[in-house]
Amino acid sequence: MKKAILVVSFGTSYLDALENSIERIENKIRDEFKDYQIFRAFTAHKIIKKLKKVHNLDVLRPEEALENLKMREFDEVIVQPLHMIPGEEFDYVKGVVDKYKDYFSSIKIGRPIFYYQGIEELPQDYTLFIKSISSLLNKDENIILFGHGTAHYSNAVYGSLQNVLMDEGYNNVFVGTVEGYPTFDTVLTKIKNKDIKKVKLVPLMVVAGDHVKNDMGSDEEDSWKSMLEQEGIEVETYMHGLGELDEFSNLYIARIYDIIEDRYSEYGFTKKLKH
């Protein structure tokens, strides 16, 4: 039986971020699951085109990758997204997987970082995430987690994360997004209300790509770093994707084991809840 794990990322056109985060996670998965062949796909078509044009680097879209696995007669396929939230990109991957469900003996999709929380029979994904990045969450520092954000309803993830952080005693950690809610102004108001004069910006992203290098930590006047400094707030920046942390990367390893050991179905759970 031929078995494959297709690791699907949004992607990045920054080769350092690609190597330090995405490729690093892929290699960890390859080292852990030696009975499987590991393949890559990106969901961001513009990034795929840019990588080809600028670096002559070929990356497949999810549908192309699954077509390739079908032609090579793989039997069992696990599709593991490296996305943070179950948003538009995750919907895209689910749709592609659904189209190919009849071409393999088994094809299953793992969940993104934020999915379950609150029901005891299911993984506490938000809590597990917070634990995985606890080395960055020094309670003596005021931290801003800089997320992407989206118009998709899954943007509610960021508010949920903020609440779980507070529940777990991280009253000095503030969640913000560049393209959703909470906004920069939302975070700034919270910081001012607490009379905070120094913060640390930390990416709430797998890779330190364009948003991190430009929108978060650059010296451009509209970056979060610059706008906070304009408000008289001292800023430290952590210019690394979360994919560089072993503890964070291990969350994806655990998700793949959940699929292999059939602990949870693709969109729910296999055991009936007690209540």
Secondary structure, 3 states (H helix, E strand, C coil): CCEEEEEEECCCCCHHHHHHHHHHHHHHHHHHCCCCEEEEEECCHHHHHHHHHHHCCCCECHHHHHHHHHHCCCCEEEEEECCCCCCHHHHHHHHHHHHCCCCCCEEEECCCCCCCCCCCCCCCHHHHHHHHCHHHCCCCCCEEEEECCCCCHHHHHHHHHHHHHHHCCCCCEEEEECCCCCCHHHHHHHHHHCCCCEEEEEECCCCCCHHHHHHHCCCCCCCHHHHHHHCCCEEEECCCCHHHCHHHHHHHHHHHHHHHCCCCCCCCCCCCCCC
